[in-house]
Amino acid sequence: MIEDFPNNEVEFDRRFHSEEACLDYLLQLRWPDGFKCTRCGHDKYWMSSRGLYLCRHCEHHHSVTAGTIFH
């Protein structure tokens, strides 16, 4: 995914209208070709109650906000 930032406040509000929309954007930035576990390379995951991505194979925890200003 090419970083495609809104040009103004109206576009920003439209794109990031909910927390889910923001997390979807970060997911696309972190894994543009879909989720891939950094530990084992598996591409399937579960969502934890804390909003973490857990690899279905090795259960390694991943966060879309890790390493960002939101972490």
C-alpha positions in Angstrom: 0.0 0.0 0.0 1.3 3.4 -1.0 1.0 5.9 1.8 -2.0 7.9 0.7 -2.6 10.6 3.2 -5.7 12.8 3.2 -5.2 16.3 1.7 -7.6 18.1 4.1 -9.7 17.7 7.2 -12.8 16.6 5.3 -10.9 13.7 3.6 -9.3 12.8 6.9 -12.6 12.7 8.7 -14.1 10.6 5.9 -11.3 8.0 5.9 -10.7 7.8 9.6 -14.3 8.0 10.8 -13.9 5.2 13.4 -11.2 3.4 15.3 -11.8 0.3 13.1 -11.1 2.4 10.0 -7.8 3.6 11.6 -6.7 0.1 12.5 -7.6 -1.2 9.0 -5.4 1.5 7.5 -2.5 0.6 9.9 -3.0 -3.1 9.0 -2.6 -2.3 5.3 0.6 -0.4 6.0 2.1 -3.1 8.2 1.1 -6.1 6.0 0.3 -4.8 2.4 0.1 -8.4 1.1 -1.9 -9.7 4.1 -0.9 -10.8 7.6 2.4 -12.6 7.8 3.8 -13.8 11.2 7.2 -12.3 11.8 8.3 -15.3 13.8 7.2 -18.3 11.6 5.8 -16.7 8.4 2.3 -18.2 8.8 -0.5 -16.2 7.3 -3.5 -17.1 9.5 -4.4 -15.3 12.7 -6.9 -14.8 15.5 -7.8 -11.5 17.0 -7.4 -11.3 20.8 -9.8 -9.4 23.1 -7.0 -6.8 23.4 -6.9 -6.2 19.7 -3.7 -8.1 19.0 -3.2 -10.4 16.1 -2.2 -13.9 17.3 -0.5 -16.2 14.8 -2.6 -19.4 14.5 0.6 -21.5 14.2 3.0 -20.2 16.8 0.7 -17.9 18.8 3.1 -15.0 18.6 1.4 -11.7 19.3 1.5 -8.8 16.8 0.2 -5.3 17.0 -0.5 -2.9 14.2 0.5 0.0 16.4 3.9 -1.4 17.5 6.7 0.8 16.4 4.4 3.7 15.6 3.5 6.9 17.5 0.4 5.1 18.7 2.3 2.5 20.7 
